[in-house]
């Protein structure tokens, strides 16, 4: 009876959409499960990087337990609490990103000034981390070595 009342009072354009409730929920649950698995893959791929190349069984077990806990808790708590926790987590991530961006600003300014200097002199700008005093740029150093061998 509720469905009939809803159909009779809803605008003509949205009536077909009201019948897709079960399909929408099925797709939403599938996407929730998929994103949880995707999160686990990304997190497990980044774990060795965060641990500086060390692979620890304890860290991997903590990641697995944390993933299972998040999935379980996310499926049983009420939506209001879940949204509040998500908002808090997103706010914390935003603050961490802002702190990282502010700390990277001097380095970015140095690279940008070097780029502008090269453009002003009429050069095709090339990023040279050694000339700027930037350490830990293995990728660009390998690229420079490969370029020197090919030239």
Secondary structure as GFF3:
##gff-version 3
##sequence-region A 1 151
A	DSSP	alpha_helix	2	9	.	.	.	ID=ss1
A	DSSP	three_ten_helix	12	14	.	.	.	ID=ss2
A	DSSP	alpha_helix	15	18	.	.	.	ID=ss3
A	DSSP	alpha_helix	21	50	.	.	.	ID=ss4
A	DSSP	alpha_helix	57	76	.	.	.	ID=ss5
A	DSSP	alpha_helix	79	120	.	.	.	ID=ss6
A	DSSP	alpha_helix	129	132	.	.	.	ID=ss7
A	DSSP	alpha_helix	138	150	.	.	.	ID=ss8
###
